């Protein structure tokens, strides 16, 4: 396994500057669409009923990154640096916008889902660079591959990463929230089409990325399937178990499980292909393939579990 993942780490994906520009536009549209759903009332609800929201945010930004780190350390003999850093980056990202749809499909709590997406997206401006910096640094110091070329050359700069994330998330979120506040009728008309368009556009981008690197993905698909499946299952079970331990009701447990299991992997890809954060001469193949496959897999996993939960009465969960 380790030798196979080493080859994946050294893979150079076919991704041009034009592709990065389109991916940046995609993430801006996705974040603008998310911001159209954000209202002041979400933060008022947080003050009125803080427990489910706090549980969701803790699960997203503390427990999932921590569980990911422990998973990586448990399999350190089999896990390469590129794959490990890719998993840390995905776990540091906020929830994805499709979580609202999947949570509704699973008979979760749509209001809680939207509130969590809103708060997690804004929190990610700080939490994503912070988590990646802390866990990436810990892995560099405690992991077994301190002399690895990727770790030696990769200097994680949290301030630079914060600047990039602020531009990628902060600007479209601010524009979206202002649009929602000052143009409510326009917002109501466009938010659903933008949400659908952004999901289709992102999947289309992933399809092009996979098509342009078909041979690479085909060569590594067996291991990457297993790794992302385990990581995603860990994310969903972490959210569900934490919500259950704190005695939230079944509807909220489902929502927090889905919010923790659906990650904004588009943000992760934009960061990986940004030369200001990750010099493109480094062996980033493992990071990119893990993150890209997450973008497909979490939707499939979310739809599968939502279809199952649709048929399960609340009293059984």
Buried (B, 14 or more C-beta within 10 A) or exposed (E): BEEBBBBBBBBEBEBEEEBBEBBBEBBBBBBBBBBBBBBEEBBEBBEEBEEBBEBBBBBBBEBBBBBBBEBBBEBBEEBBBBBBBBBBBBBBBBBBBBBBBBBBBBBBBBBBBBBBBBBBBBBBBBBBBBBBBBBBEEBBEEBEBEEBEBBEEBEBBBEBBBBBBBEBBBBBBBBBBEBBEEEEEEBEEBBEEBBEBBBEBBBEBBEEBBEBBEEBBEBBEEBBEEBBBEBBEBBBBBBBBBBBEBEBEBBBBBBBBBBBBBBBBBBBBBBBBBEEBBEBEBBBBBBBBBBBBBBBBBBEBBBEBBEEBEEEEEEEB
